[in-house]
């Protein structure tokens, strides 16, 4: 179990040694079997040649037959070792990504979640949740679309105050359990990694499998018996014609024509059904392996047990792995008809499409309604495994303490209190950690350019995101109440929409103020408020915003280097706390310590920075 940086590093080292040892052993066996396979093949050819050129002695055929049986055994063993070797190689690749996570080498992590980037989300774009170097990029081990979507929803839920305290607590327990056995997590990741990278999405079949009796054509079983009778009669009549003087080939040809007509009648209907599943057999096999892996795990936390029970067999249905095994076999049979020659032969003699369609529809009828739920359940596992990566990166940090509004202080004020808090996306060796506490009210963060104001806001926000997702935060201690997060940080003009920077910021802040009237606990983060206007308008506008956000269920941070804003609360009417960052100057230039202190900053460095870059 990983409990410290030292035990984490030891696990990584020992696991890598074990995987490399296994890979080398399998490589040796693979090479030996390759040589034996080649030797047997050549020997068989020599024996067959000897049979024809050495008097056709039966001993050569007997020996070649025995060696051919041995050759088949070696081929099967070789294929099995080949699969194990590929699996071992995949595990090594996955383990290398675990090492990359620890040192924040994002270029070695494959999935950055950029497709989930949503500029209009309340906080995702400002807090670097998706895209290169993002939180999703750091954590995701999800292989399925549903795992990726589940992790997205964990990090950026659309509904305010979701999840609730019970859900967060159950996720924390699950993450703690999963983080005790990263080998199992790696195995899970390896089982589906290759298939899900190369095979098209199963979305079309998932939609098709959402069985609706009202609009889905179910082939009657009686029609299969009729088809079987037609095929049997055609084949029997053909055999009789060839083996007896009675010539009834006209019957066979007539029935052959009937079968071709029957195939043509339902060709479009069958094609539409088969197109949703054709080519997906590797993905279905991967799903089967993942379901089977989850079903066999011995889990303790209640939430993992609940997820696992959804996949297990019951009196009403088979286990998810068995259902996928059956679907995989159906897919293989359907795949066979994709070859034009096979399609013609199979349907001419056996009405093959009818049998494939019947078994596919039977699967949809029996298992289709559960298929999407099972995939979403699998996605939950992947999301929880992804969250457990925080324990790998920061093994010494505890789970945060999550409080309901009535658990922490008077008047149900929201709380955010952290000790030694850092930003999880900054490499550990570069982090500067700070204590920060905000028991309700508003914190105004001052400081000169590049001093660390924006990073503090993002640090508060992203640690809150991790806490609500149900995993470890980058802090020695973090205690916070459940709040909805809203930000106004990365503001840019939009020529296409005709929005100036100032107006774009107004729109973001108006959303925050509008939401604040819902009496839902809120954590707001506003960086450099109204930077796109003059000092007087900025001061007047900030006063209006602060008055609107002065509610007991709201807390938040606002950064500025316009020190006139610090004069807004001379009368003490607003619950404002002041914090600042500072810098020092020496012969080598400007130095930032990025340490947060109470009070208001009075320093300015714009002229100095301009001089540094050659503007005088």
DRENGU-569045 format. One record per residue (C-alpha): x, y, z. Coordinates in steps of 0.001 Angstrom, whole numbers, plus 524288, in hexadecimal, padded with zeros to 5 digits. Layout:
BEGIN
XYZ;...
This chain:
BEGIN
800008000080000;8054080D5E7FC23;8055A816B5807B5;8111481F6380503;819A2824587FA0F;823D981A327FDCF;81A3F80ECD7FD37;814E78143B7F06A;8226A814BF7EA60;8254B8070A7EF59;818AA801F67E955;81BDC8083A7DC3A;82992802927DC47;825A27F4D57E08A;81A007F46C7D768;822697F88C7CBE3;82C9E7EE337CF2B;8221E7E3B47D010;81BDA7E7B17C32C;828E67E82D7BC14;82C887DAD27C180;81F8F7D51E7BD04;821187DB4E7AF96;82ECF7D5CE7ADE0;82A6C7C8317B209;81F007C86B7A89E;827DC7CD6979DBB;830F97C1D179FB3;8259B7B82F79F46;81FE97BF167935E;82CC37BE3F78BEB;82E937AFE678F6E;820E47AC7178AF0;823537B40077E56;82F5B7ABB077BC5;8284079F0577F24;81CE47A3097767E;826027A5A976B13;82D70798F176D6A;820ED790D876D8F;81BCA7977D76154;82857794EC759C0;8290D786E575ECC;81B0E7845275A78;81E3E7897674CE4;82A40780A274C48;8225D774AE7507E;817AA777777468F;821FA7791673BFC;8286F76C777406B;81B647657E73F26;81A2A76957730E1;828717679172D33;82C1A75B9E7355C;822B77513C730FC;8167175664737BF;8197C74F847447D;80E777515274E56;817EE753D875978;81A6F7615D753E6;80BE976498753DB;80A4675F71761A9;815B47676F766A4;811407739775F75;8038C771C976510;808D07708F772E0;8118F77C56770FB;806257840376B54;7FE7C78169777D4;80A3E7860577F9D;80B29791D577698;7FD0D7957E77998;7FFB07947278836;80BB579D21786D6;8041B7A6FB77EA1;7F9747A7E7788FF;803A37A94F793BD;80AC67B38378BB1;7FE557BB74789F3;7FB8E7BAA279875;809477BF2F79BFC;808257C9E1791B4;7FBE07CF1A79857;802A07CEB57A587;80E747D5A679FD1;805FB7E07E79A25;7FEE57E1B77A71F;80BEE7E29D7AE34;8109B7ED107A4B5;803FE7F4A87A6DD;805E27F3F77B592;813987F9767B409;80E47804BC7ABE7;803BA8075E7B5F8;80D81806EA7C11A;81615810C37BA15;80A66819E87B9FA;80911818457C8A9;8171D81CC47C9F5;8140C828417C0FE;8089A82C567C992;8111582D357D59F;81A46836F47CF13;80FA283DA07C6EC;8150E8399D7B9A3;8088983C827B24B;80E9E839B77A50D;80F0F82B427A8DD;800AA82AB87AC98;7F7A9827957A123;7EA4882D057A4B1;7E8EB83B867A7A7;7DA1883C177A6C8;7DAAE847B879D8A;7CDEA843417974E;7C7138465A7A430;7CB92854797A476;7BFB785D4D7A63F;7C25B86BD17A6B5;7B4D486EC47AC0C;7B623865C37B7E2;7B5B086CAC7C501;7C3EB869A07C81E;7C9E285EC57BFC9;7D157867697B642;7D6CD870687C0CE;7DB8A865557C993;7E27085D517BEFA;7D9D3851637C01F;7DAEE84D3C7B1D6;7E53D84E8A7A75A;7F3FB84D017A73A;7F9E084DB67B4D7;7EC6D84D237BB12;7E71F845C97C6C1;7E06C83C117BDC2;7ED5583A4D7B685;7F4528374C7C349;7EA6782DC47C8DD;7E33A8269F7BE16;7E58A818067BCBE;7D843816047B650;7D81880DCB7A9FB;7C99480DF67A6C8;7C1738197F7A25C;7B8FD817987AE5A;7C495818097B790;7C940824AF7B16F;7BBAB82A9E7B263;7BA30826427C07E;7C72382CAD7C421;7C2E4838F87BCF4;7B655839347C4DD;7BDB7836E17D196;7C683842867CEE8;7BC6384BA37C909;7AE7E8481B7CCF4;7A453850847C673;79AC4850EA7D1C2;79DD6859A57DD7F;7A09C852947EA4A;7A273845A97E367;7A72883C797E897;7A23183CA37F686;7A9E683957802C0;7A5D982B02802B6;7AA5A8292C7F4B0;7B753830097F725;7B9DE827B18032B;7B6E681B187FBD1;7C02881F277F0ED;7CAD8822357FAC4;7C98F8148A8007B;7CA1C80E8E7F2E8;7D608816877EEFA;7DCFB812B87FB8C;7DA6B8045D7F8B7;7DE95805007EA7F;7EB0580C4F7EDF1;7EF48800E37F679;7F1027F8417EA79;7F6267FF8F7DEA6;7F9F67F29E7D853;7EB837EF627D6DF;7E8F97FCE47D14B;7F3F27FB077C76E;7EEB77EDB37C37F;7E1417F3797C162;7E7077FE577B915;7EEEC7F4AC7B101;7E38B7EBAD7ADF4;7DCE07F5477A512;7E7587FF017A13D;7EAC37F9FB793AC;7DCEB7F72F78F24;7D7558042B7937A;7E23780BAC78CB0;7E0338059277F61;7D2018015D77E1E;7C6EC80A7C77AA4;7BD5A80EEB784F6;7B268805CE7891B;7A9248115278A95;7A0DE80D5A77EDF;79EC57FFBF7845B;79BF4804F279201;7911D80D2978C11;78C4B8017E78448;78C9F7F8BB7903F;783B4801DA797D7;778C07F85979518;76B667FDF7791FB;761327F3BD78EFB;758767FDA978847;761F68010177D55;76B227F54377CB3;768147EA2A77362;769197DCF077A1D;76A8B7D174770DB;760A47C6CF77468;766BE7B9E9777F5;75D207B30376F0F;763677B9C376370;770747B3B17671F;76A497A62E766DA;764857A8FD75974;771C27ADCA754A9;7783D7A1BD75A49;76E667991B75353;770B77A00D74653;77F8A79EF8747A3;77ED0790B574BB8;7759D78D3B74095;77E767940F736CA;78A9178CDC73B7A;7839B77FA473C67;77DF3780F172EB8;78B6F7844A7296C;791707786673020;786BC76F8572AE3;788FC774AA71D2C;797857719371DDE;7967F76465724B7;78AAC75E6F71DEA;7850275D8971049;77A037668E71473;77D1C7742D70F6A;7765F77E9771789;7808A7892B71622;775BD7924A711B1;7709F7919471FB8;77DEF7957A72511;77F467A0C071B8A;771797A54971E6F;774047A53172D0B;781257ABEA72AD2;779F07B6B9723B9;770317B79A72EEB;77B4A7B931738AC;781A87C3D473092;774A67CB0572FDF;772C37C9B073E97;7807A7CEF1740BD;77DCB7DA97737F3;770BC7DDB273E6C;776BF7E06A74BBA;784487E4707471F;782B77F2E074AA7;77CE67F00575806;7878B7E64E75B4B;7923D7EF22755FE;78DF97FA6E75EBA;78E527F19F76AA0;79B447EB4A76721;7A2007F826763E5;7A0F17FC527721D;7A8D47F092776A5;7B1D07ECEF76B51;7C0297EE1776EEA;7BDD07EFA177D79;7C1977E1DC781BC;7CEDC7E61F7875E;7C8207F0AF78F52;7BDBC7E74279436;7C83F7DD977981F;7CF287E88379F7A;7C2747EC217A649;7C0907DDDA7A9CC;7CE3C7DD677AFB9;7CBEC7E9E07B77A;7BEC67E54B7BC95;7C4927D8277C059;7CFDE7DEF37C738;7C6A67E7537CF62;7BDAB7DBE87D285;7C8FF7D4197D844;7CE5F7DEE67E0F8;7CD1E7DDD87EFAB;7C8977EB7B7F380;7C54A7F106800DA;7BFFD7FED47FF36;7B14C7FFD67FDEC;7B169807B97F161;7BA667FE207EA6B;7B1CD7F2F77EF23;7A5E37F9EC7E9B2;7AC627FBE97DC8D;7B12F7EDE67DC50;7A3C77E86C7DFB7;79DFB7EF2E7D3C6;7A6CB7E6DD7CB37;7A4E47D9EB7D22D;79B307CF687CE21;78DC37CF167D469;781127C78A7D2F4;77CDB7D1317C875;7891A7D2027C01C;796A27CC887BD80;7A3477D2F27C1C3;7A7C77DE5A7B96C;7B3E77D6D67B521;7AB9A7CB607B06C;7A2937D4867A908;7AE377DAC87A24B;7B4267CD8779F37;7A78A7C9CF7986E;7A73A7D6CD79130;7B5657D4FD78D12;7B2257C7CF786FC;7A65F7CD7C77FDE;7AF057D85577ABE;7B8C47CE627757B;7ADF87C74576E10;7A9117D41976870;7B6F67D7D2764DD;7B80E7CB9875C6A;7AD607D0787532E;7B4ED7DCF47503F;7BCCB7D57B745FA;7B4F27D5D37392C;7B7D97C7B673556;7B4777C26C742CE;7A84A7CAE374316;7A3907C4EC73652;7A69F7B6E073A2F;7A12E7B79F74804;7948C7BE387441B;7927D7B619737D7;7932C7A94F73F45;78F777ACA074D45;788917B9F874DBB;793A07BDC4756DB;78F457CBDB758F9;7827C7C78B75F19;789587BFA076998;7930C7CA8F76C69;788307D48676D4C;77FF97CBEB77625;78AF87C99A77FD8;78ECC7D7F977FAD;780D27DC3C7824E;77F747D1E078CDB;78B877D7667937F;7862D7E52B7925A;779407E0BD79814;77FA57D95F7A359;78B6E7E1E77A672;78A107EEA479EF8;783297F65C7A9B9;78E657F3537B31F;7996A7F58A7A979;79A56804477AAFC;798FC803597B9CC;7A3D77F9467BA42;7ACB6801D57B1FF;7A9E780D847BABE;7ACC68050D7C6A1;7B9C7801577C07D;7BC2380FC77BE0D;7BA2C812937CC82;7C4E3808BE7CFA7;7CE1580F4E7C61D;7CB1481CC17CB9D;7CDD2818187D978;7DA6D811A17D4F7;7DE4A81E747CE9A;7DBB8825CC7DB39;7E45781C0E7E269;7EFDE821697DA94;7F00282D047E3EC;7F3E7823837EEA5;7FF2581ED77E616;803E782CB67E38F;801A9831F07F14B;801D1825F57FA41;8045B82DA3806B9;7F87A83673805A8;7EBCD8326880C5E;7DE0C832E680724;7D7A08403580907;7CCED842098130A;7C0148459880C8B;7B5D584CAD8148F;7A79084F7A81292;7A31085D6F8147C;79E4685ACF82253;7AAA18540982726;7B50985E858282F;7B16B86C1282CF1;7A6858757B83002;79C5887A0082638;7A00D86EE681CFE;7AB668769481766;7B3A986F2F80D77;7C16686B5A81169;7CE518690780A82;7DA118663C81330;7E6E68606B80E6B;7F43D85DA68143C;8004E85CEB80B9C;7F84885D567FF25;7FE6785C917F1A5;7F9FF85BC67E394;7F91C84D767DF3C;7FCF48507A7D11F;809D9856B07D516;814FB84CD37D6E6;817C084A497E535;8259284FBA7E4A5;8205485CA97DF76;814BB85E167E886;813FD868E27F2A4;80972865517FC65;8017A86E6E804D7;7F7D486E1D80FED;7EAF98747680C96;7DE5E8758E8143E;7D1BF87C398109E;7C683879D681A1F;7BC72880EA811F5;7BD8088E8E80C82;7C67A89352801C3;7D53A893278005F;7DBA889D957F812;7E91C8994D7F371;7F2968A4337F004;8003C8A42E7EA87;8081B8A8BD7DEFC;808D88A2337D1B1;80D65893EB7D19A;80D22893237E06A;803FB8875B7E138;7F63E88CDC7E2A4;7F021885677D760;7F6F3878C77DB32;7F11D879C77E8D5;7E36A87B1B7E34C;7E58486F607DA85;7EB79867BE7E5CF;7DF7586A0E7EE2E;7D660866A87E2F7;7DCFE85A517DE23;7DE8C854BF7EBD7;7D014857167EE16;7CD6084FC87E15E;7D599844457E60A;7CEE3844547F33E;7C14A843EC7ED65;7C5718396F7E3A9;7C8E4830D67EF49;7D79F82FD47EF38;7E40A834B87F5AF;7E7408432A7F4F8;7F47E849BB7F456;7F4C284E0980292;7F8DA848FF80FE7;7EB2584C1A81487;7DF3A8512180D68;7D1F48539A81344;7C7208596B80B29;7B887859C0809EC;7B127855BD7FDCE;7B04B861727F4C2;7ADEA863D17E673;7B9ED869847DFC6;7B956874DC7D632;7C4C887C337D05D;7C847888027C83C;7D6A3886F27C4EE;7DA60884647B6CD;7D33A88F1A7AF9C;7D575891B67A130;7CE7E89976796CE;7C7038926378C33;7C71B898A177EC4;7BD4D88EEA77964;7B3618920F783FF;7B7088A06278485;7BA9389FC9792F3;7C5138A883798B1;7CD528A3CF7A408;7C60B8AC9F7AD6D;7B8A38A84E7A8DC;7BCA6899F87A910;7C0AC89BAE7B747;7B3D28A2787BA5F;7AC92896B57B4FC;7B46788D4D7BD8A;7B297895667C9D7;7A41A897627C71A;7A2B38888E7C6DE;7A91B887C87D434;7A0418925C7D9DE;7941E88C427D3E0;7979687EFE7D98B;79A89884F67E6DA;78C358886A7E880;7886987A007E90A;78CDB878B37F746;795AC86D5B7F34E;7A31586D6A7F9F6;7ACB08737B7F075;7BB65874907EF24;7BEFA87F1D7E550;7CC76882097DFC5;7CE2B88EED7D88B;7DB8A8926D7D32F;7DF558A09E7D082;7D1658A58F7D0A3;7CDAD8AEA27C566;7DB718AF2C7C00B;7D6068B4077B31E;7D1C08C1687B7DE;7D72E8CD667BEAC;7DA608CE2C7CD1F;7CE538D5F47D119;7C4C58CD1B7CA05;7CBF08C15A7CF78;7CA8C8C65D7DD5C;7BC298C9BA7DBC1;7B95A8BCCC7D513;7C08A8B4E57DF55;7B8AA8BB9F7EA06;7AC018B78E7E36C;7B0AE8A98B7E1C8;7B5178A87C7EFF4;7A8188ADC67F4C3;7A0E08A39B7ECB2;7A989898917F19E;7A87889C897FFD6;79FAB89159803F6;7A1C5887A480EEA;7A17187BD4805CE;7AC208815B7FD0E;7BACE8819E7FE7B;7C567884397F4AB;7D21888A617F05C;7D4778965C7E818;7E20889A297E38B;7E6CD8A78B7DF5D;7F2E58AFDC7DE46;7EAA18BC2F7DE49;7EC738C06C7EC52;7E1358CA1B7EB93;7D82F8BE637ECB5;7DD758BC297FA4D;7D73F8C8FC7FE88;7C9A28C3F47FBA5;7C72B8BF098095E;7CBA88CA54811C1;7BF2A8C9D6819B8;7C0628BB2E81BEB;7B2E68B86781677;7B7A68ACFD80E50;7BD958A04E813C5;7CA798A20E80C8E;7D7BB89C5F81008;7E4218A11F80970;7EF918989880569;7FB4689BBB7FD0C;80753896B17F615;813F089E607F5BE;8212489E5D7EEFC;82ECF8A3057F1A1;8396C8A8E37E927;847FB8A6447E907;8537A8A7907DFCE;84ED789BC87D80C;8412C8A1127D5DF;8339889F157DB57;830B7893C07E47F;8233A88E337E7A8;82183885507F363;81315882427F05E;81014881D77FEE4;802C1886CA802E6;80208890D280DD2;7F7138985681440;7F4E28A6908111F;7F59A8AF2F80513;801208AFC87FBCA;806C58BD027F861;8111E8B8D97EE9B;810D98BAB17DFDD;81A0B8B4FA7D5D3;814B18B8527C853;81F7F8C2267C548;829E68B8C77CA0C;8248F8AD9B7C1BA;823F48B6797B5D5;832248BA0C7B7EE;835B28AB9A7B912;8304D8A8C77AB7C;836B28B4D27A58A;82B968BEBC7A5E8;830AD8CB7E7ABC7;
